[in-house]
């Protein structure tokens, strides 16, 4: 797949990282093959995760094609940029096309990125994940890699102001590959979740302690932080969905009026 804009966008992003004084720690990147289809299943903790998640494949010289929600592609600026980088549009109301697109990319030897949690985890832990990742990997016959990002949420995430002050650490960790068969997607998805949780736990414990003191909002409650628990985060997600549905209903009513 020909890339005209991806290299320049990566170069620009790296300049931005240096300007922000970001420090990167990478582990397990040797699990990303240098060629052939591979699916990267990433945790989702911030709005810039698709920017940072691709760095997990950077040491292998791969460009990752991320599956991202349709709303980004509908944006007048972001949309053309996403298409130029050959990312995959996901319509949450009709996901079958994105499934087939991802399988086609993988069979063509591309590296594809997916966020199996679908939306940002307010608890910063792994919430319930969908079976799409294991089904796509099984259908394409490619390895599935658990990928963890940590520290990206300190820049920009839900319910908190942006913070682009200098000197933050961004940790990226890649776990050992899974090889889903698709015979039992539910069980294989549970295994993917277990592996994501394990890599996340190790990543949090290895993160610089002076950057996540006890009580930090970006640290999960289970680790002494003040982030919502998984249960509290789920209630916030439900409330947000209801609020969005109410806004959409109000807009429809206003148009009819």
C-alpha positions in Angstrom: 0.0 0.0 0.0 1.5 3.3 -1.1 2.0 5.9 1.6 2.4 9.6 0.6 1.3 11.4 3.7 1.9 8.8 6.5 5.8 9.3 6.7 5.5 13.1 6.9 2.7 12.9 9.5 4.9 10.6 11.6 7.8 13.0 11.3 5.6 15.9 12.3 4.3 13.9 15.3 7.8 13.1 16.5 8.7 16.8 16.3 5.7 17.5 18.4 6.7 14.8 20.9 10.2 16.4 21.3 8.6 19.8 21.7 6.5 18.4 24.6 9.6 16.8 26.1 7.9 13.4 26.1 10.0 10.4 27.3 9.2 7.0 25.7 9.7 3.6 27.1 9.0 0.7 24.7 8.9 -3.0 25.5 8.0 -6.1 23.6 8.1 -4.4 20.2 10.1 -7.3 18.9 6.8 -9.2 18.8 5.6 -7.0 15.9 6.7 -8.8 12.7 8.5 -6.9 10.1 6.2 -8.1 7.4 2.9 -9.9 6.9 -0.5 -9.2 8.4 -0.7 -8.5 12.1 -3.5 -7.1 14.3 -2.7 -4.9 17.2 -5.3 -4.8 19.9 -4.8 -1.6 21.9 -6.2 -0.4 25.2 -8.0 3.0 25.0 -7.4 5.6 27.6 -7.1 8.9 25.7 -8.1 10.8 22.6 -4.6 10.7 21.1 -4.2 6.9 21.5 -4.2 6.2 17.7 -1.3 8.7 17.4 0.8 6.9 20.0 -0.3 3.3 19.4 1.3 3.3 16.0 4.7 3.7 17.7 4.5 0.1 18.9 5.2 -0.9 15.3 7.7 1.8 14.5 10.8 -0.3 15.5 9.6 -2.9 12.9 9.2 -0.3 10.2 5.4 -0.8 10.0 2.7 1.8 9.4 -0.5 0.8 11.4 -3.9 1.2 9.8 -6.2 2.0 12.7 -9.9 1.2 12.8 -11.6 4.4 13.9 -15.1 5.7 14.3 -16.9 7.2 11.3 -17.3 10.6 13.0 -13.6 11.2 12.6 -13.8 10.5 8.9 -16.7 12.9 8.6 -14.6 15.8 9.9 -13.7 18.1 7.1 -10.0 18.2 8.1 -9.4 14.9 10.0 -11.3 12.9 7.4 -9.1 13.4 4.4 -6.0 12.9 6.6 -7.3 9.6 7.9 -8.1 8.4 4.4 -4.7 9.4 3.1 -3.1 7.2 5.8 -5.4 4.3 4.8 -7.1 4.0 8.2 -10.3 2.1 8.3 -13.7 3.7 8.9 -16.0 2.1 11.4 -19.7 2.7 11.4 -20.9 1.5 14.8 -24.4 1.1 13.4 -23.2 -1.1 10.5 -19.8 -2.7 11.4 -19.8 -5.5 8.8 -18.0 -3.3 6.2 -15.2 -2.4 8.5 -14.8 -6.1 9.5 -14.3 -7.0 5.8 -12.0 -4.1 5.2 -9.8 -5.0 8.1 -9.6 -8.7 7.0 -8.7 -7.5 3.5 -5.9 -5.3 4.8 -4.5 -8.0 6.9 -4.6 -10.6 4.1 -2.7 -8.0 2.0 0.0 -8.0 4.6 -0.9 -4.8 6.5 -0.5 -4.0 10.2 -4.0 -3.1 11.5 -4.8 -1.5 14.9 -8.0 -1.9 16.8 -9.4 -0.7 20.1 -11.5 -3.7 21.3 -12.9 -1.6 24.2 -14.5 0.6 21.5 -14.5 3.7 23.7 -12.2 5.3 26.2 -12.0 3.7 29.6 -12.7 6.2 32.3 -11.2 3.9 34.9 -8.0 3.5 32.8 -8.3 -0.2 33.3 -9.4 -2.7 30.7 -13.2 -2.7 30.5 -15.3 -5.2 28.7 -14.1 -5.8 25.2 -15.9 -6.9 22.1 -15.2 -10.1 20.1 -14.3 -8.2 16.9 -10.6 -8.4 17.4 -10.3 -12.2 17.7 -12.9 -12.7 14.9 -10.9 -10.5 12.5 -7.6 -12.1 13.4 -9.1 -15.6 13.0 -10.7 -14.8 9.7 -7.5 -13.2 8.3 -5.3 -15.9 9.8 -2.9 -13.4 11.4 -1.4 -13.0 14.9 -3.1 -10.8 17.4 -0.9 -8.7 19.7 -2.1 -7.1 22.9 -0.7 -3.5 23.1 -0.8 -1.3 26.1 -0.3 2.5 26.2 0.2 4.3 29.5 0.6 8.1 30.0 -1.2 9.1 26.9 -4.3 9.9 29.0 -2.3 12.5 31.0 -2.3 14.7 27.9 -5.9 14.5 26.7 -8.8 12.3 27.8 -12.4 12.3 28.9 -13.6 14.4 31.9 -10.2 16.2 32.4 -8.6 19.3 30.9 -5.9 19.0 28.4 -2.4 19.1 29.8 0.5 19.5 27.3 3.1 20.5 29.9 6.5 19.1 29.3 8.2 16.1 30.6 5.7 13.2 30.7 6.6 9.6 30.2 4.7 7.6 27.6 5.0 3.8 28.0 4.2 1.4 25.2 4.2 -2.4 25.8 3.5 -5.2 23.4 2.6 -8.6 24.7 3.2 -12.0 23.1 1.1 -12.9 20.1 -2.2 -14.8 20.2 -3.3 -17.0 17.3 -7.1 -17.0 17.4 -8.9 -19.8 15.6 -12.4 -18.3 15.8 -13.8 -21.6 17.2 -14.7 -19.9 20.5 -14.6 -16.1 20.1 -16.0 -15.5 23.6 -13.2 -17.6 25.3 -10.5 -16.1 23.0 -11.8 -12.6 23.8 -11.6 -13.4 27.5 -8.0 -14.5 27.0 -7.2 -11.3 25.1 -8.7 -9.3 28.0 -6.6 -11.3 30.5 -3.4 -10.6 28.5 -4.2 -6.9 28.2 -4.8 -6.7 31.9 -1.5 -8.5 32.6 0.5 -6.2 30.4 -1.2 -3.1 31.8 -0.5 -4.2 35.3 3.2 -4.7 34.5 3.3 -1.3 32.7 1.8 0.6 35.5 4.1 -1.0 38.1 7.2 -0.1 35.9 6.1 3.5 35.3 8.1 6.2 37.0 6.7 6.4 40.6 7.4 10.1 40.8 5.0 10.6 37.9 2.1 8.8 39.4 2.0 9.6 43.1 -0.8 8.1 45.2 -4.1 9.9 44.6 -3.3 10.9 41.0 -6.4 11.2 38.9 -4.7 9.3 36.1 -4.0 6.3 38.3 -6.6 3.6 38.7 -8.3 3.2 42.0 -6.9 -0.3 42.3 -3.4 1.2 42.3 -4.1 3.9 44.9 -5.2 6.6 42.4 -8.5 8.6 42.3 -9.7 7.5 38.9 -13.2 6.0 38.9 -13.5 2.3 39.6 -14.6 0.1 36.7 -18.2 0.1 38.1 -18.2 3.8 38.6 -16.9 4.3 35.1 -19.6 2.1 33.7 -22.3 4.2 35.3 -20.7 7.4 33.9 -20.7 5.7 30.4 -24.3 4.8 30.7 -25.3 8.3 31.7 -23.2 9.8 28.8 -25.0 7.5 26.3 -28.4 8.6 27.7 -27.4 12.2 27.4 -26.3 11.8 23.8 -29.5 10.0 22.9 -31.5 12.8 24.4 -29.6 15.4 22.5 -30.1 13.5 19.2 -33.8 13.2 20.0 -34.0 16.9 20.6 -32.3 17.7 17.3 -34.7 15.4 15.4 -37.7 17.1 17.1 -36.3 20.5 16.3 -35.9 19.6 12.6 -39.5 18.3 12.5 -40.7 21.5 14.1 
